[in-house]
Amino acid sequence: LANTREWGLVLTGHSLGAGVAALCAILLRERLRPHHPTLSDRIRCFAFSVPLALLSKPIADACKQFILSPHVGDDLIARLSINTVKHLLFET
């Protein structure tokens, strides 16, 4: 990938696999940025119905430029956030 400007890396997954793909995209971009800044900008992720509880809101907001995460219908797991899980565990 470092030898061509036309290619990029796309990670994808569904549900828990979407969470793994999103976390890998974040880690790869952060680790490549100091050595290959243009390469790190060509990493994208399509995370279908990713469990939102994996990321805090500030991290999720920072990833909007390279992670696309559509949710389908009333998928409960995809709508859970860290705050929702905390609420369910400690306030009910």
C-alpha positions as CSV (number, residue, x, y, z in Angstrom):
1,L,0.0,0.0,0.0
2,A,2.9,2.4,0.7
3,N,4.1,2.0,-2.9
4,T,0.9,3.2,-4.6
5,R,-1.3,6.3,-4.1
6,E,-4.4,4.7,-5.8
7,W,-4.9,1.9,-3.2
8,G,-6.3,2.0,0.3
9,L,-7.4,-0.4,2.9
10,V,-11.1,-1.0,3.7
11,L,-12.1,-2.9,6.8
12,T,-15.7,-4.2,7.2
13,G,-17.8,-6.3,9.5
14,H,-21.2,-6.8,11.0
15,S,-22.1,-6.6,14.7
16,L,-19.2,-7.8,16.8
17,G,-17.1,-8.1,13.6
18,A,-18.0,-4.5,12.9
19,G,-16.6,-3.6,16.3
20,V,-13.4,-5.4,15.6
21,A,-13.1,-3.7,12.2
22,A,-13.7,-0.3,13.7
23,L,-11.1,-0.8,16.5
24,C,-8.6,-2.2,13.9
25,A,-9.1,0.9,11.7
26,I,-8.5,3.2,14.7
27,L,-5.4,1.4,15.7
28,L,-3.9,1.1,12.2
29,R,-4.5,4.7,11.5
30,E,-2.9,5.8,14.7
31,R,0.2,3.5,14.4
32,L,0.8,4.4,10.7
33,R,0.3,8.1,11.0
34,P,3.8,9.0,12.3
35,H,5.5,6.9,9.6
36,H,3.1,7.0,6.6
37,P,0.7,9.9,7.1
38,T,-0.8,9.6,3.6
39,L,-1.2,5.9,3.9
40,S,-3.0,6.2,7.3
41,D,-5.5,8.6,5.6
42,R,-6.5,5.9,3.1
43,I,-7.8,3.5,5.7
44,R,-11.6,3.3,5.9
45,C,-14.1,1.2,7.7
46,F,-17.7,0.1,7.0
47,A,-19.0,-1.1,10.3
48,F,-22.6,-2.5,9.9
49,S,-24.6,-2.5,13.2
50,V,-21.5,-2.0,15.4
51,P,-22.2,-2.1,19.1
52,L,-21.9,1.6,20.1
53,A,-20.8,0.5,23.6
54,L,-17.3,-0.1,22.3
55,L,-16.5,3.5,21.9
56,S,-16.9,6.6,23.9
57,K,-18.7,9.6,22.3
58,P,-15.5,11.7,21.9
59,I,-13.7,8.7,20.2
60,A,-16.8,8.0,18.0
61,D,-16.9,11.7,17.0
62,A,-13.2,11.7,16.1
63,C,-13.7,8.6,13.8
64,K,-16.6,9.9,11.8
65,Q,-14.3,10.9,8.9
66,F,-13.2,7.3,8.3
67,I,-15.8,5.0,9.8
68,L,-19.2,4.6,8.3
69,S,-21.6,2.8,10.6
70,P,-25.2,2.3,9.4
71,H,-27.7,0.6,11.7
72,V,-30.8,-1.3,10.5
73,G,-34.2,-1.1,12.0
74,D,-34.6,-1.6,15.7
75,D,-31.3,-3.5,16.3
76,L,-30.9,-3.2,20.1
77,I,-27.1,-4.0,20.2
78,A,-26.3,-1.3,17.7
79,R,-28.1,1.3,19.7
80,L,-26.5,0.5,23.1
81,S,-24.0,3.1,24.2
82,I,-21.6,3.2,27.1
83,N,-24.0,5.5,29.0
84,T,-27.0,3.2,28.3
85,V,-25.0,0.2,29.6
86,K,-24.0,2.1,32.8
87,H,-27.6,3.2,33.3
88,L,-28.8,-0.4,33.0
89,L,-26.1,-1.7,35.3
90,F,-26.1,0.9,38.1
91,E,-29.3,2.8,38.0
92,T,-32.0,0.2,37.7
